[in-house]
Amino acid sequence: MAQGEEAAYGTDTAPAVEPEEFTTQGDAEVWIGEVWKELLDGGAEQVTLFEGDAQTYVMSLRSAAEA
């Protein structure tokens, strides 16, 4: 399971926290929950998880900040 960070308008951005490879989507989601604020502060607006080339999950970091 890999992840990517995106700035506004779907452009890729360099992550403020280096992403990892995860063996499960649950592990990746836990990691995002731990570092989402750092990613947002570093310019990422959303995080996308991929399994191979298939997109499996998208999380808006801005929505998390507003919750």
QUIWOKA-V413455 format. One record per residue. N is the residue number from 1. SS is DSSP state (helix for helix, strand for strand, loop for the rest). PSI is psi in radians with two decimals (* if undefined). OMEGA is omega as a letter, one per 40 degrees, with the letter a starting at -180 (NA if undefined). Layout:
n:N ss:SS psi:PSI omega:OMEGA
n:N ss:SS psi:PSI omega:OMEGA
//
This chain:
n:1 ss:loop psi:2.11 omega:i
n:2 ss:strand psi:2.89 omega:i
n:3 ss:strand psi:2.79 omega:i
n:4 ss:strand psi:2.63 omega:i
n:5 ss:strand psi:2.51 omega:i
n:6 ss:strand psi:2.40 omega:i
n:7 ss:loop psi:-3.04 omega:i
n:8 ss:helix psi:2.60 omega:i
n:9 ss:helix psi:0.38 omega:i
n:10 ss:helix psi:0.24 omega:i
n:11 ss:loop psi:2.42 omega:i
n:12 ss:strand psi:2.58 omega:i
n:13 ss:loop psi:2.66 omega:i
n:14 ss:loop psi:2.26 omega:a
n:15 ss:loop psi:2.52 omega:i
n:16 ss:loop psi:-0.43 omega:i
n:17 ss:loop psi:2.21 omega:a
n:18 ss:loop psi:2.15 omega:i
n:19 ss:loop psi:2.79 omega:i
n:20 ss:loop psi:2.99 omega:i
n:21 ss:loop psi:2.35 omega:a
n:22 ss:loop psi:2.62 omega:i
n:23 ss:loop psi:-0.39 omega:i
n:24 ss:loop psi:2.74 omega:i
n:25 ss:helix psi:-0.64 omega:i
n:26 ss:helix psi:-0.74 omega:i
n:27 ss:helix psi:-0.72 omega:i
n:28 ss:helix psi:-0.73 omega:i
n:29 ss:helix psi:-0.65 omega:i
n:30 ss:helix psi:-0.78 omega:i
n:31 ss:helix psi:-0.77 omega:i
n:32 ss:helix psi:-0.73 omega:i
n:33 ss:helix psi:-0.49 omega:i
n:34 ss:helix psi:-0.51 omega:a
n:35 ss:helix psi:0.12 omega:a
n:36 ss:helix psi:-0.65 omega:a
n:37 ss:helix psi:-0.73 omega:i
n:38 ss:helix psi:-0.70 omega:i
n:39 ss:helix psi:-0.78 omega:i
n:40 ss:helix psi:-0.81 omega:i
n:41 ss:helix psi:-0.47 omega:i
n:42 ss:loop psi:0.00 omega:i
n:43 ss:loop psi:-0.10 omega:i
n:44 ss:loop psi:2.40 omega:i
n:45 ss:loop psi:-0.49 omega:i
n:46 ss:strand psi:2.81 omega:i
n:47 ss:strand psi:2.39 omega:i
n:48 ss:strand psi:2.29 omega:i
n:49 ss:strand psi:2.46 omega:i
n:50 ss:strand psi:2.48 omega:i
n:51 ss:strand psi:1.83 omega:a
n:52 ss:loop psi:-2.19 omega:i
n:53 ss:loop psi:-0.08 omega:a
n:54 ss:strand psi:2.21 omega:i
n:55 ss:strand psi:2.23 omega:a
n:56 ss:strand psi:-0.30 omega:a
n:57 ss:strand psi:2.44 omega:i
n:58 ss:strand psi:2.32 omega:i
n:59 ss:strand psi:2.22 omega:i
n:60 ss:strand psi:2.09 omega:i
n:61 ss:helix psi:-0.53 omega:i
n:62 ss:helix psi:-0.72 omega:i
n:63 ss:helix psi:-0.65 omega:i
n:64 ss:helix psi:-0.64 omega:a
n:65 ss:helix psi:-0.53 omega:a
n:66 ss:helix psi:-0.22 omega:a
n:67 ss:loop psi:* omega:NA
//
